[in-house]
C-alpha cells in the first residue's frame, strides 16, 4: 500500500457539493437520454442522487469499488482497485451514466471503463492524472490536493489566524 501525502487540502461543504452536482446535471442534460445511472460507492452515492433527481433518472445501479483504506485517520491507497459489487444488467454500459465524486489517479475509472467501455463517466472533481479517464467533470484540482468531502469531516472550532501566529517563531 502507498501512503497518500497531499500537500493541499480542499474541504467541500454540503452546499458546495449540491451546487456542483446540480452543475454536473446541467452539463449532462443534453448528452442523454440515459438508460439509467450507476453510482460508484461510496463517494458517488450523494452526487448520483442529485444528478438522478435533476435528470429524472429512476433506474439506478451501483458499483462498489475499494481503492483506499484509512489507517490512523490517514488515507492509504491500495496497490490495486477491488470491485466488490458489479452493476446488474448494464452490458457494455451503452446509454448508462456512471457518477462518482472524484477521479484522482484514474485507477478506479480505468477498471470501470474496462467493465463498461461505452458508459459515460462523470465526476464532480477531477485531478490531472484522472482527467483522461472521465468524460464530464465540474472542477479540476491539483494532483497534490486532498479533497475532504462533507461526509468525511465535522465542524469544529479553529484558532483565529492571529492566535495561531503568536506561536509561530518565523514572524
Backbone bond lengths (Angstrom), bond angles and torsions (degrees), N, CA, C in turn:
res aa  C-N    CA-C-N  psi(-1)  N-CA   C-N-CA  omega(-1)  CA-C   N-CA-C  phi
1 X - - - 1.460 - - 1.521 109.72 -
2 X 1.307 115.84 151.73 1.450 122.41 -176.24 1.516 109.32 -116.63
3 X 1.326 116.68 129.75 1.465 119.40 175.48 1.513 109.43 -71.14
4 X 1.314 115.78 140.22 1.457 122.44 175.68 1.521 105.61 -96.81
5 X 1.319 117.27 116.60 1.454 119.73 -178.14 1.520 109.82 -116.76
6 X 1.322 116.34 83.27 1.461 119.51 -178.97 1.523 111.40 -69.23
7 X 1.319 114.64 150.39 1.458 120.57 177.42 1.530 111.17 -97.54
8 X 1.345 115.55 -22.25 1.461 120.97 -177.39 1.519 108.77 -132.08
9 X 1.329 115.10 155.17 1.454 120.30 179.58 1.518 109.38 -126.78
10 X 1.325 115.82 139.52 1.455 122.11 -177.14 1.523 108.47 -130.65
11 X 1.344 117.40 96.32 1.466 119.10 178.17 1.529 110.47 -79.25
12 X 1.331 116.11 135.74 1.456 122.68 -179.62 1.522 108.71 -113.35
13 X 1.335 116.87 126.90 1.470 121.01 178.43 1.528 109.49 -83.17
14 X 1.331 115.95 165.64 1.461 120.57 175.67 1.527 110.61 -59.60
15 X 1.328 116.81 -41.11 1.472 120.29 -179.48 1.522 111.47 -63.90
16 X 1.333 115.98 -43.03 1.465 119.89 179.62 1.529 110.77 -65.66
17 X 1.331 116.56 -41.51 1.454 120.32 178.38 1.528 110.50 -60.86
18 X 1.326 116.82 -44.59 1.467 120.92 179.49 1.530 110.67 -62.94
19 X 1.313 116.27 -44.57 1.472 121.34 180.00 1.534 110.26 -61.11
20 X 1.335 117.40 -43.57 1.464 120.77 -179.79 1.528 112.15 -70.31
21 X 1.327 117.47 -34.98 1.465 120.25 177.35 1.529 109.86 -67.31
22 X 1.325 116.60 -37.90 1.463 119.79 177.56 1.538 109.93 -68.24
23 X 1.328 117.64 -38.82 1.464 121.15 175.96 1.529 110.51 -62.56
24 X 1.336 116.57 -38.05 1.460 120.34 176.78 1.535 110.08 -62.39
25 X 1.322 116.21 -42.51 1.470 120.00 178.04 1.532 111.04 -60.42
26 X 1.333 117.29 -40.89 1.472 120.52 177.10 1.522 110.58 -58.68
27 X 1.340 117.04 -44.34 1.471 120.70 -179.26 1.523 112.18 -66.51
28 X 1.337 116.03 -30.61 1.458 120.63 -176.01 1.525 113.53 -87.45
29 X 1.319 116.85 -17.43 1.460 121.50 -172.26 1.523 113.11 -52.16
30 X 1.313 117.75 -50.02 1.469 121.22 -176.13 1.531 113.36 -82.96
31 X 1.332 117.84 -1.95 1.459 120.85 179.88 1.528 111.69 -89.67
32 X 1.343 116.98 -11.21 1.467 122.49 -179.57 1.511 110.40 -78.92
33 X 1.318 119.13 -163.53 1.461 126.22 8.67 1.533 110.95 -75.99
34 X 1.328 114.21 157.63 1.453 121.65 -177.37 1.526 110.34 -109.48
35 X 1.332 116.18 139.60 1.467 120.96 172.95 1.523 109.60 -68.68
36 X 1.322 115.16 -35.21 1.453 121.50 -178.36 1.516 109.75 178.94
37 X 1.312 115.16 -177.49 1.461 122.62 -176.38 1.523 108.67 -125.15
38 X 1.328 116.26 141.52 1.457 122.59 176.32 1.516 107.55 -117.15
39 X 1.330 116.81 114.87 1.465 122.15 178.02 1.522 108.81 -88.50
40 X 1.328 116.48 132.00 1.460 121.79 176.89 1.524 106.88 -88.08
41 X 1.340 116.24 115.01 1.456 119.06 -177.98 1.518 109.86 -86.21
42 X 1.320 110.82 145.72 1.438 130.53 5.00 1.516 111.85 -98.56
43 X 1.311 118.05 -30.11 1.458 121.28 -172.89 1.509 115.66 -59.00
44 X 1.308 117.67 -29.05 1.457 120.70 -178.21 1.513 114.69 -82.69
45 X 1.334 118.43 -6.55 1.465 120.78 -176.43 1.524 113.12 -61.90
46 X 1.318 117.27 -49.25 1.469 120.10 -176.66 1.530 111.05 -68.48
47 X 1.338 119.79 -51.00 1.466 117.72 177.24 1.531 112.32 -60.09
48 X 1.326 117.84 -35.50 1.462 120.96 179.67 1.523 110.95 -63.77
49 X 1.327 117.53 -38.61 1.469 120.82 178.83 1.525 110.36 -62.59
50 X 1.330 116.81 -42.41 1.468 120.52 -179.76 1.527 109.73 -67.42
51 X 1.324 117.52 -46.05 1.464 121.36 -179.42 1.532 109.91 -62.75
52 X 1.328 117.44 -43.86 1.467 120.58 179.80 1.519 111.02 -60.99
53 X 1.318 116.93 -40.50 1.464 120.24 178.45 1.518 110.66 -63.87
54 X 1.319 116.53 -48.74 1.464 121.17 -175.69 1.525 112.53 -65.99
55 X 1.322 117.61 -33.13 1.462 121.10 -178.50 1.536 111.73 -97.74
56 X 1.313 116.00 4.33 1.469 122.87 -178.97 1.527 112.14 53.94
57 X 1.324 115.40 44.10 1.461 121.46 175.42 1.527 107.39 -92.20
58 X 1.316 116.27 123.24 1.475 121.24 -178.15 1.522 113.24 -101.71
59 X 1.323 117.23 -25.90 1.454 120.59 -178.55 1.527 108.80 -89.75
60 X 1.331 115.74 111.36 1.462 121.10 -174.80 1.527 109.45 -126.98
61 X 1.317 115.23 127.12 1.459 123.41 175.18 1.530 107.74 -113.06
62 X 1.316 115.66 169.17 1.464 120.22 173.62 1.523 109.24 -130.40
63 X 1.306 113.76 153.43 1.454 121.84 168.69 1.526 105.03 -128.65
64 X 1.325 116.26 127.87 1.466 121.11 -176.08 1.523 109.36 -104.83
65 X 1.335 114.19 120.87 1.455 121.21 -174.20 1.531 108.77 -130.45
66 X 1.340 116.11 138.19 1.462 121.05 177.39 1.525 108.16 -118.44
67 X 1.329 116.05 121.86 1.462 121.31 177.91 1.521 112.79 -130.52
68 X 1.348 115.72 -13.16 1.469 121.23 -179.04 1.514 109.93 -133.46
69 X 1.317 115.35 151.45 1.459 122.88 168.90 1.523 106.65 -128.95
70 X 1.309 116.97 162.41 1.457 120.84 177.88 1.515 108.84 -115.63
71 X 1.323 116.45 119.56 1.455 123.34 175.71 1.519 107.66 -116.63
72 X 1.334 116.53 121.63 1.468 121.30 -178.89 1.522 111.31 52.08
73 X 1.320 116.15 43.92 1.469 124.11 177.55 1.524 113.75 68.53
74 X 1.320 117.40 6.19 1.461 120.21 179.10 1.525 109.35 -106.93
75 X 1.322 116.87 138.36 1.458 119.15 177.64 1.522 110.74 -71.34
76 X 1.320 115.54 137.84 1.450 121.60 176.08 1.519 107.40 -127.52
77 X 1.317 116.59 123.31 1.461 121.49 -179.42 1.515 108.89 -81.01
78 X 1.335 116.62 129.56 1.451 121.01 174.95 1.517 109.07 -70.81
79 X 1.341 116.12 157.69 1.461 119.96 177.86 1.526 111.87 -69.42
80 X 1.340 116.36 -24.28 1.459 119.65 178.89 1.519 109.60 -139.34
81 X 1.317 114.94 160.78 1.460 122.07 176.98 1.530 107.20 -92.72
82 X 1.324 116.62 131.47 1.453 121.41 179.97 1.516 110.19 -111.59
83 X 1.327 117.12 124.07 1.461 122.06 174.84 1.518 106.50 -91.14
84 X 1.344 116.42 117.13 1.465 119.54 -178.83 1.526 113.01 -104.08
85 X 1.336 117.28 -10.52 1.463 121.98 173.23 1.519 108.40 -153.57
86 X 1.308 115.91 129.06 1.466 122.05 178.02 1.531 109.02 -96.88
87 X 1.338 117.07 153.00 1.462 118.65 174.39 1.527 110.00 -72.21
88 X 1.322 116.27 150.16 1.467 120.53 -179.62 1.526 110.93 -90.89
89 X 1.308 116.98 140.85 1.473 124.05 168.81 1.525 115.18 52.94
90 X 1.337 117.82 44.71 1.468 119.20 176.36 1.520 111.81 -111.12
91 X 1.319 116.62 -0.94 1.461 120.57 178.13 1.513 112.13 55.45
92 X 1.332 115.71 -131.14 1.471 120.63 179.90 1.527 111.94 -85.94
93 X 1.340 116.51 5.00 1.467 121.11 177.14 1.516 114.58 91.68
94 X 1.322 118.10 -2.27 1.460 119.25 -178.00 1.530 110.73 -57.89
95 X 1.354 115.25 126.44 1.462 121.66 179.87 1.517 114.28 83.93
96 X 1.325 117.13 0.73 1.469 121.71 -179.09 1.524 110.26 -102.09
97 X 1.305 114.75 146.16 1.462 123.55 178.26 1.526 108.53 -108.96
98 X 1.323 116.94 122.81 1.465 122.61 177.64 1.525 107.53 -103.01
99 X 1.344 116.70 125.47 1.465 121.10 -176.99 1.525 109.87 -120.75
100 X 1.337 115.29 130.57 1.464 122.41 174.97 1.522 108.29 -134.66
101 X 1.322 115.98 165.42 1.457 119.75 179.57 1.516 111.79 -76.33
102 X 1.340 117.05 -35.64 1.458 121.65 -169.92 1.516 110.46 -152.73
103 X 1.312 116.64 142.36 1.457 121.19 164.26 1.527 105.35 -112.30
104 X 1.326 116.23 118.66 1.459 122.72 -173.85 1.527 109.03 -100.51
105 X 1.314 117.36 -88.57 1.461 120.39 177.90 1.519 111.65 -86.02
106 X 1.332 116.88 -15.31 1.451 122.02 -178.51 1.518 113.11 92.63
107 X 1.345 117.74 -0.21 1.468 120.93 -177.81 1.527 111.68 -61.30
108 X 1.340 117.44 -46.21 1.465 120.61 179.79 1.521 110.22 -64.40
109 X 1.320 117.00 -48.47 1.462 120.75 -179.78 1.523 111.38 -60.76
110 X 1.321 117.55 -36.18 1.459 120.79 178.78 1.528 110.79 -62.64
111 X 1.323 116.99 -43.61 1.465 121.47 177.60 1.529 110.15 -63.22
112 X 1.321 116.37 -43.83 1.465 120.54 -179.00 1.526 111.76 -69.11
113 X 1.310 117.84 -34.85 1.474 120.88 177.83 1.532 110.82 -65.99
114 X 1.323 117.28 -36.22 1.468 119.24 176.07 1.529 110.05 -65.39
115 X 1.337 115.89 -35.79 1.461 121.63 -179.46 1.527 111.51 -73.93
116 X 1.347 116.98 -38.94 1.474 123.03 -175.62 1.528 109.52 -135.09
117 X 1.322 118.43 72.15 1.466 120.85 -171.54 1.531 115.27 -63.52
118 X 1.330 118.47 -22.02 1.464 120.20 -177.51 1.528 113.43 -100.10
119 X 1.326 117.57 3.66 1.469 120.80 178.50 1.529 109.90 -74.61
120 X 1.316 115.48 159.81 1.466 122.29 176.22 1.528 107.18 -100.07
121 X 1.334 117.76 121.85 1.460 122.86 -175.92 1.520 110.29 -100.37
122 X 1.343 115.84 124.48 1.465 121.88 -177.31 1.522 110.01 -131.51
123 X 1.329 115.92 138.56 1.464 121.46 178.04 1.527 109.56 -137.62
124 X 1.325 114.99 159.05 1.462 119.12 174.61 1.516 110.54 -74.26
125 X 1.330 116.06 -46.65 1.464 121.99 -174.04 1.523 108.82 -121.61
126 X 1.335 116.09 147.82 1.460 121.06 179.61 1.520 109.50 -141.32
127 X 1.328 115.14 137.37 1.460 121.98 173.39 1.525 107.99 -102.43
128 X 1.331 117.95 155.23 1.467 121.32 -173.97 1.531 115.08 -51.08
129 X 1.333 118.42 -41.53 1.468 120.05 -178.76 1.528 111.74 -66.15
130 X 1.333 117.24 -27.86 1.453 120.55 -176.38 1.515 115.10 -94.17
131 X 1.328 117.30 -15.37 1.470 120.40 -175.88 1.530 113.18 -54.30
132 X 1.340 120.01 -41.47 1.472 117.97 179.71 1.532 113.98 -62.32
133 X 1.332 117.12 -16.95 1.462 120.27 -177.53 1.527 113.07 -93.99
134 X 1.324 118.56 -1.76 1.462 120.77 -179.48 1.521 110.11 -118.77
135 X 1.330 115.42 151.62 1.465 120.73 -179.86 1.521 112.24 -94.49
136 X 1.334 116.43 -35.68 1.465 121.61 -177.62 1.519 108.40 -142.22
137 X 1.333 116.42 133.93 1.465 120.92 173.69 1.516 108.44 -147.52
138 X 1.338 115.79 168.03 1.467 120.91 -177.47 1.520 112.43 -101.94
139 X 1.326 118.00 -52.44 1.464 121.02 -171.66 1.521 110.96 -128.38
140 X 1.334 116.40 130.00 1.459 120.91 174.31 1.527 108.88 -92.63
141 X 1.334 115.67 135.85 1.469 121.50 174.29 1.524 107.58 -125.37
142 X 1.322 116.64 155.39 1.462 120.25 -178.10 1.531 110.69 -65.41
143 X 1.310 115.49 155.86 1.468 121.16 -176.85 1.520 112.03 -62.65
144 X 1.335 117.43 -29.07 1.468 120.50 -177.40 1.534 112.97 -91.54
145 X 1.318 117.35 19.75 1.462 122.01 179.26 1.521 109.80 -104.56
146 X 1.319 115.70 131.56 1.467 120.86 173.94 1.523 107.57 -100.05
147 X 1.315 116.52 123.71 1.461 121.66 -179.91 1.519 108.64 -91.18
148 X 1.336 115.81 125.37 1.458 121.52 173.74 1.518 107.58 -98.37
149 X 1.324 116.18 109.82 1.452 121.10 178.33 1.519 109.85 -79.75
150 X 1.336 117.58 158.10 1.472 119.50 -173.54 1.527 113.61 -60.44
151 X 1.316 118.13 -25.90 1.466 119.63 178.37 1.522 111.56 -79.07
152 X 1.334 118.55 -7.62 1.464 122.64 179.85 1.523 113.72 -98.41
153 X 1.326 117.50 -10.19 1.462 119.90 -172.61 1.529 111.09 -130.93
154 X 1.317 114.77 161.16 1.459 122.32 174.34 1.519 108.21 -125.60
155 X 1.322 115.56 150.49 1.456 118.94 175.25 1.524 109.06 -71.09
156 X 1.318 116.47 137.57 1.458 120.45 177.06 1.522 109.49 -153.61
157 X 1.303 114.90 161.92 1.451 121.82 179.86 1.524 109.93 -67.19
158 X 1.336 115.42 142.47 1.458 120.99 172.69 1.529 107.89 -132.38
159 X 1.311 116.50 145.32 1.456 121.83 -178.89 1.532 111.04 -65.10
160 X 1.328 118.06 143.79 1.466 120.12 172.22 1.532 110.03 -61.32
161 X 1.295 117.06 154.25 1.460 122.35 -178.24 1.527 111.33 -55.90
162 X 1.322 116.96 -44.24 1.469 120.45 -178.15 1.525 111.50 -61.60
163 X 1.319 117.52 -37.48 1.460 121.01 179.47 1.528 109.82 -70.47
164 X 1.304 116.90 -40.75 1.465 120.78 177.72 1.525 110.79 -61.20
165 X 1.343 116.91 -39.34 1.477 121.34 -175.69 1.520 112.76 -71.24
166 X 1.354 117.61 -22.89 1.471 119.82 179.39 1.518 111.22 -57.98
167 X 1.314 117.37 -35.82 1.459 121.33 179.62 1.512 113.39 -86.95
168 X 1.320 118.01 -0.76 1.459 122.69 -177.46 1.541 109.44 -87.13
169 X 1.296 117.10 115.21 1.467 121.10 -177.01 1.526 112.42 -80.70
170 X 1.326 118.32 -2.62 1.468 120.48 -177.89 1.515 112.85 -95.83
171 X 1.355 119.24 8.93 1.467 120.16 -177.05 1.506 111.56 -66.58
